[in-house]
């Protein structure tokens, strides 16, 4: 079957090839093509089943209309939600998204970024991994447009869209205190990530603001490699202490899931014996016997802001944008009333 070109459409309608090109490349109004001719050309392109040569178009326009997206771990609900949000917003701006998952690996992150640049994407949206600062600085020197999403490095001045992690953690801890909890344990990863440190700080500041003296054993740091074992050990410490904690606040949904599994196994009742709060939501919460109170991140707004910022950078706009969005506290029945 013969491939239909601009010349075929031009002959079919009885206009010049240039006129067809203007219409199909979205320049009809700019080139003052009449509405009648524009409609005839579009109708002919549809009837003749015209498919544009994207490679030739990219070479001519010096654009591929593709965006590279690197998430941390596609298995997590946050990553899948962000990917959907970015794809939906990119589609509105006529961009296709090529994405990959770094699985929290520094080497994989670097390989993915380089592979996407080699595919000549117009820009990148990145959820960085630990110790990826050198790669981010290299991107800045290269001039490739990029936006950091969810995570940022305070020492690097870069466009980013994140959550106000301090306020979210502060508000969640305050909710627990107002529900009558006075000895609140906080479980977080042992990490260098700024956004997770901000969750620690929000928790600590809320305790201080309400006159609660923090006890060092309340903050339990978990290694990602030994997550289940560390959470079991941490819960044993805070619940079997002479003054046991009456609430457990988990800094991520994966930590919360592991915590709920262990509490269930030990037949510790939620919220009668211990209140439970999760920083993020998970579909696995639906399998638990009571709805889990959690912080809901604005994934759609984050994805939209990241795409709009990147498209502006691609179009050579000078943008210096550091957005910090708000989470929503979703009340379940896992915290005592």
N, C-alpha and C positions, 0 to 999 in steps of 0.2 A: 504493500500500500504506500503510495507516494506521500511524502511528508509535505504538508501545506506550509508555504512561506508567505512573507509579506507581499511578494509579487503576485501570487495567486489571488490574494484578497483584493489587491489593487485592481487587477484585471476584471475580477468578478463585479466590483462596484463601479469601475470606470473612473478611478481617481489615481493620484500619484502614490508611489511607494512611500514617499516622505510623509504624506498625509496619513496613511495607514499607521506608520510608525509613531507619529505624534499621538494618535488616538489610543493605540494599544499600550503606549508607555505612560499614559496619564497626563499628556501634555496638550490635550485638545484645546482647553480653555486658554492656556498660555500662548499657544500658536494661533489662536483665534479661528479654530475650525468650527464651522457651523454645526448646530445641534443636529440638523438633519443628516449631514454627512457622517457625523460621529456615530449616530444611531445605526445608519446603514452599514458602516464598517464593523461595528460590534456585532450586528446581526449576522453579517457575512462570516465573520470569524467563528461564530458559534455554529453556523450551518456547515461550514467547511471543516469543523473539528480542528481548528488551529491550536497548536501547542507551542508556546514560545521556547526558543533555545536559551535556557537559563544561563548556560556557560558563556555563550557569546554575549548575552546581555550583561552579565557580571563583568566581563572583560571591558566592555564598552563603558559601563557606568562606574567602574572601579568599586562596585559594591556587590555583595552576594546575597544580601537580605537574609542573612542567617546570624543568629546569636548563639554563643556557646554558654552553656550552663553547667557548672560543676557543683554537685551537692555532696554532703558529707557521707551519707549512707542511705541509699534508696529504700532500704528495708523499713526505715522509720516513717511514721505517719507525717511528721513535720516535713520530711524531704519530699514525699509524694504530694502533699498538699501544696508546697511551694512550687514544685514542678508544674502542677496543673495550673496554678495561678499565673506563673510566668508564661506558660504556653498560651493561655487564653488572652492575656494582654498583648503578647507579641503578635498574635494572629491579627488583632485589631489594627496593628501598625504595619501589617504585611511582612512580618518576619517569621521565619521558621526557626525553631529551637533545636539545636543539637546538644544532647546532654550526656553526662557521665557521672559516675559515683566514685569518689576517692576512697571510700571505706576508711576514712580517718587516717589514711597513709600519706605521709609527706612525699614519698617517691611517686605514688600514684597520682597525687594532686599535680605535681610538676609535669608528669608525663601527659596527663589529660589536657592541661593548659597548653603545652607545646603542640599537642596533636590538633587541638581546636584552632590554634593560630595558623598551623600549617594548612588547615582546611580553609583558611582565609575567611573566618567569621568576621563580621563587622565589629563585634565587641563581645565582652565577656561579663557574665554575672557569676560571682564566685562565693561559695560558702567555704572559707579557708579552713585549713587544718592547723594543728599546733606546729609551731616552728616554720611556718610558710612565709614569714616576713621577707626573706631574701627573694623569693619568687615574686612577691607583690612589688618590691622595689625595682626588680628587673622590668616588670610590666610598665611601671611608671616611666622608666627611662626609654622603653621601646615606643611609647606613644600609643599603644593599643588601648582603646577605650574600655574601661571596666568599672564595675560597681561591686563592692563587697556586700553580701547579704547575710543577715542574722548575726555574724561575728565580725569584729573589727579589731584593729590594733591601735591603741591610743597614740603610740609613738609614730604612726604613719598617717600622714594627712591624705586621706583618700575618700572618694565618694562612697558612702555606705548607707544601707537601710537596715536598722536593727530594732530590737525591742527595748523599751525602758526597763531593763532587768532589775535595777535597784528598786524602782517604784513597785513593780509587780511583786517582788519578794516581800517588800515592806508591807504592802496592802494585804497579802495573803497571811503573813505572820500576825498582823493586827487583827484580822478576822478571827484567827485562832484564839488570840488573847481575849477578844470581846466575847467569845463563846465560853470563856471560863477556863481555858487552858493556861497553865502557868509555867510548866516545865516542858518546853518544846524542843524536840531534837530535830536537827537539820542534816539531811544526807545529801552530799554532793560529791562529784568526782574530784580526785586529786589531779589538779590540772593547772596549766599556766593561762588558760583562756580568760580573757578580760570579762566576757559576758557572764561566765560562771562565778567569777570572783565578785561581780556586782550582785549576784543573787545572795552570796554569803553576807555581803555588806548590808543589803536591804534587810535581811533577817536579823542581823546583829543590831542595826539601828532601830528597828521596831521594838525589840526587847528593851533597849535602853530608854526609848521614848516612853515606854509604859512602866518604867521603874522595876524591870525584872533583871536580876543579876545573872548574867550569862555564866554557865558552868562549862569548862573546856570539853568535858566528855559529851556534851550535847551535840557538838559539831563532829559528825562522823564523815571522814573522807574515804572514798571508795576508789579502788583501782579498777579500770575498765576490764583488765584481763582476769580479775578475780571478783567480778561484780557480785555474784550470788553469795559467795563465801563471805565477802566483806560486809554485805548488808546483814546477813545472818549474825555475824560476829557483833556488828554495831547495834543491832536491835537487842541482842542479848545483854549488851552493856547497859543501854539506856532503860530497858524495861526491868532488869533484875537488880538495879541499883537500889540502895536503901531508900532513896527518894526517886522512885521511878518516873520517867517522863510520861506525861498524859497525852502527848501529841507527837506525831512524826510527820515532818514536812520533807518531801522528796523533791530535789531540784530538777529532775527530768522525769518523763513518763516511764522510761525504761527502769530507772531506779525504783519508781513507785510500783511497777509491776512485780519486780523481784521482792520488794518489801511486802506487798499484799500476799504473794505466794507463801512467804515464810510465816506471816501472821496467821494465815488460813491453816497452814500445816500444824502450827502450834495451838490451834483452836483459841486464838486470842481474838475476842470480839471487837469489831469496829462498828460504831464508835464507843460502845459501852466501856471497854477497857482502854482503848487508845484511839484518839482522833487521827485521821489520815488526810493529808493535803498533798496534791501533786501539782508541780509547776505547769505541766502540760497535760493534754488529754490523750487517751489511747482507746482504740476500738476494743482492746482487751478488757477495759474497765467494765464493759457491758456484761462480761461473764462473772463479775463479782456480785455478791449478794446485795450490796447497797451502792447506789450511785456515788461516785467519788467526786468530792469537791475539788475543782482544779482551775488553773489559770488557762484561759483560751487565747492563743496568739492570733493576731489579725493577719492570717496567711494571705488572703486575697489582697488586702491593702499593701502588704509588704511586697508581694510579687508585682503588683501594679506600679508601685513607686520605683522599684528597681528597674523595670522595663522602661518606664517613661524617662528616668534619669539617664539610662544608657542610650536610648534613642536620641536624646538631646546631645549627648557627647558625640555620638556617631555623626550627627549633623553639624558638628564643629561649634556647638554652643559652649561657651565657657561656663561650666557648672561647678560649684563648690557646695555640695549638699551632704549634710550628715543628719539623716532623719532618725528619730527615736520614737517609735510608735507605742501605743498603750495596749495592754492586755485587758481581758475581761475576766472577772472572777465568776465562775459558774458554780452555784451552790448546789451540792448534792446532799447526801445524808451520812457522809463519812466523818463529819465533825460533830461532836456533841453539842446539843442545843442548850 
